[in-house]
């Protein structure tokens, strides 16, 4: 088969695309590592293991493995879920039909209280509940103050008000089947609904996936931490094989807490890889001046031989430490031809000596 120019170009491009991306891996930049042992004989498939707890101690963790791996992050959190079965038996000077309007799940009905400065009622539940939040919805009225009691003990909470919607967040969840409310108001209050909520944490976990193919019973190492290069891909793999695996996580004894050895620990250093004990940051952007690149030529100020002018090539013809872009042509001529300076100096010295001799002879 004859290869024309087009085919040769396609082969070259394809070969380039197949070249793996090389990452500058430095083991001393990762604070932790996990050793993973996959117990199997001959099997192909994706291994799945839960991300170690130490992984989440970093704000923006990076990870590295010698083989391709994927990270599936499920951000922790939770939500408030509405509870049921809370009720009020009675409220002074209010008929039962009106009392029921504040827990009937119907915001179109409401209880009206007026000609008084406060209203008091007790919510009950057949079972003890864990309560994280209570909401009170009103109709065109407002509350001056709210007091809540659990077994006659006043409860601490944080209040959030949005128009006629009041949200009460307890500083600590309350376990109770009875809460007494005292609401103070001016003139009139119209209560549409009082609702109870408990806070439920999400149980989603985060995992790492990597592929094994006839390399069962090998040891795999997963490096991770705030710093270092990251070669993890994002996502998960469907139907991972339930391999029997052993995982042990450790603090990396080779980890360096001060990469640039400027006596400023990495977590506090505004310029990680360039020594800058002064930590100067003239524009207050949390990046040390030594790490800035003012002329945007890809060379940091601290090692740029011409920090104010773009000179990616860093050419320095006279090797005086000042890039050609910043060094005047006249200055470079003299520095490149230093012997001329000595010649000129010698000529001046000779002229001075001759002139001195002539003057001395005239005096004599």
N, C-alpha and C positions, 0 to 999 in steps of 0.2 A: 504493500500500500504506500503510495506516495504522499508525503506530507507537504502541504502547501503552507504558506506564511500564516494564514488564518488558523490552521490546525495547530501549528507550533505555538502561536500566541495563546490559544485556548489551553493547551497542555501546561504552558508556563503559568498562566493565571490559576488554573486548577491546582497546580502543585503548591503555589503560594498560599492558597486558601486552606490547604490541608496542613500547613505548618502550624503546630500548636502555639498558642500565645504563651510566652515564657514570663513568669512572674518572679520578681526578685524576692525570693523567700529568705527571711532572716529569722531563725528560730528564737533569737533573743528579744524579738519584738512582741511576742505573744505571752501574755501573763499566765495562761492556763493551757492544758491539753488533756484530752481524753484518749485512753487506750481502749480500742474496741476489738474484741475477739469474737469471730463468727464461727460457731460450732456447726460444721456441716461437712459432707463428703464431696459429692459432685452435684452441684445444683446451680442454676442460673437465676438471677432475680435481684430485685432491689432490697437491700437491708434498710430497716427503719428503726431509729432509736431516738429517744426523747432528748431534747437539748438539755445539757446540764444546767443546774441552777446558777452556777457562776457566770454562765453566758449572759444572763440578764443583769449582772452587776455593772456592765458597761453601757454607756449611753448609746453608742453606735458601734456595736461589736462587729469585728471582722473575723473571718475564719479561713483556714487553709487546710487542704488535704492533698496528698500526692495523686489522688484520683478524683474524678469529677464527682461533685456532691451537690445536693440541693437542700435548701433550708425552707421549711414551711413554718412561718411565724404566725401564731394566733395571739393577738394582743389581749392581755388579761383585762378584766374589768367586771362589770355587772350591771344590773338594772333593778329598778323598783317595780315590784309586782303587787298589784292590788289584792287586798285580802277581802274575804266575805264574812258574813255572819255577825258583823258588829251591829249593835242595836242600842236604843235608849228606851228605858221603861217609861220614864215620865220627866217632864220639866214643869216647874212650878208655874201655875196660872196658864198652862197650855193644854188644850185637849189632845188626846192620844192621836187623833187623825192629823193634827198639825206636827206633832213630834215625829211621826213616821216620815214626814216629807224630807227630813235632813239625812236619811239613809235609805231612800227608796230607789236609788240609782236613776232618778229622774230629775234633770236639772231644770225642768220647766215648773216644778213645784217647789215652794220654799216656805219656811217658817218665818213669821214676822213677830218681832218683840219690840215694844216701845214703852214710853212713859217709865223708863227705868234706866239705870246707868250700867247695868251688867246683866248677863244671863249665865246660868250655871247648869250643866248637865253632865251625866256620867255615861260613857259608852262601855258596853260589856260585850264579852264573847264567850261562847260555851267552852272554849279551850284557850289555854295560854298561848299567846302568839308572840313572835319576835317582831317588833315594830321598829322600822327605821325612819319612816316619814308619815306625816298626817297632812292632808290638804283640806282646806276650808274654802268653799266657793260661796260668794255672796252675790246679791243683786243690788245694784246701785246704792250701796251703803259701805261703811268701813268699820274697822275694829281699832280701838285705841291701844289695847294691850291684851295679851293672851297669857294665861297661866295654866299649866298642866300639872296634875298631881297623880302619882302612882303610889297607892297605899299611903295616902296623905303626905308623901314626900314630893316636894317640888322638883320637877324635871328640868334639866338644862337643855336648851335647843337653840338652833340658828333659824332665823325667820327670813323668808324670801317672799316679797310682795310684788305682784304684777297685776295692776288694776284691782279687780275684785277677786283675784285668786291668791290665797295665802298658802305658802308651803312651809311646813315645820319639819326641820331635819334634826333628829336627836343626836347629841354629841356621841352617845353610845347607844346601840340598839337596846330597846326595852323589852323585857319578857313579862307580859302581863295579860290578864283577861278583863281588866277594868281600869279605865282612865277617866279622871274627872277634869273637865274643862271649865274655866272661868273666863268669859269674854267681856271686856269693858268697851262701851261704845257711847256715842253722843246721840241722843234723840231716838234713833230707830236703827234696827239691824234686821236684815233679811238673809237668812241662811238657806242656801239652795242645797248644799250637799257637804257632808264630812266623810272623807275616805281615808282608809288605813293602808299602808304599804310596808312590805318587808324587802330588804335588799338581798338579792341573790347573785353570788359570784358566778362568773362563767367558768366552766370546767375544761374549756378547750386547752389543749397542750400544743407545744411546738416541737417539731421533729426535724431530723436530718435523714436524708436518703442517699445511699450510694450503691452502686451495682457490683455484684460479685459474679465472676464467671470462671469456674474451675480454679479459683484461688481461695477456696474455703479453708478454714483453719489458719488463715494468715492473720497477722496482727495489723491493724489499721490505726493510724494516729490522727486525731482531730485537734488542730491548734485553734485557739480563739482568744480574743481579748479586744481591748479598745483600739490597739494600734496594729501595725503590720499590714501587709497586702491582703486583699480579699479575693479568693477565687471561687467563692460559692455562687451557685445559681439559685434563683428564686423559684419556689413552687414545690409541688409534691408529686409523687408517683402513684398511679392507681394500682391497687392490688399488690402491695409489697409482700414478699414472702415472709412468713412468720418464722424467721431463723431464731435459733437459740443463741443469744449473744451475751457476752460479759462486758460490762463497761466500768471503767475506773477513771475518775477525773482527779487531776493533781494540779498543784501550783507549779509553774515552770521554774525550776531552779536556775535556769539560764537567762531568765527575763531580766533585762536591765531597766531599772527604775529611772535612770537619767541618761537618755540616749546620747545627748551631746556633751555630757560631763561638765555642765556649767554650774553644778550644785543646785539646780532647780529641778525638782522632781517632775516627771512627764505630765502628771495630772495638773500641775500648776504652771508649766512652762508654756509661754506663748510662741515659742519657736523651738520645736522639738529636736530638730536635727542640726541646728546651727547654734553654737555657743553664744549666748547673750545674757550674761549675768545681770546686766542693768535692766533687762525686760522692757526696754523703751518701746512705746507704742504711741507715736505722735498723733495718730488719727483715731485712737481708742476703738479700734475694730477687733480687738483681742488677737491680732496677729502682730508679733513683734516686728519692729522695723527691720531687723536683720533678715527676716523671712519675706519681707515685701519684695515686689518686683516693680519698682516705680516706672521703669521704661518699657515694661511688658515685653521683654525680649526672651523670656524663658529662663533667665539667669537671676538668681536671688541677689538682692543688694549686697549682702555680706561677701559674696564671691564674684560680684560683677566688677570688671576693671573699668567700667564706664556706666555707673548706675543711673545717670540722668539722660543718656542717649541710647537709642536702640542699637545694639551691636551683638546680635546672636552669635556671630562668628568669634567674638572676643579677640580679634586680631590685635597684636601688640608688637609692631615691627621692631622697636628698639628695646623691647623686653625690660621696660622700666616700671611695669605694673600698671601703667595707664593705657587703656585701649586707644587704638588709633583714632576712633571716633571722638575722643575727648582730648587727644594730644595734638598740639599744633604742629603743622608741617615743619616750621622752622626749628621748633624744639626737637622734633624727631631727627632732623638732619644733624644737629650737633651731637645728639645722643648716639646716633648710629655711626658718627665719625668723630669719636672722642679724641683721636690722635691729633685732629686739627686744633683742638683746644690747647694741647700741650705745645704744638708748633707756634701758635699765636703767642702763647705765654713766653716761650723761649725767645721769639723775635723781639717782643717788648722788653724782655730782660736784657738782651744784647744791646738794643738801642739805648736803654737806660745806662748800661755800663759804658758804652762808647761816649755818650753825652757827658757822663761824669768825668771821664778821662780828659776830654777836651776842655772842660771847665777847669780842672786841676792844672793843666798845662798853661792855660791862659793866666792863671793866678801866679804861677811860677815865673 
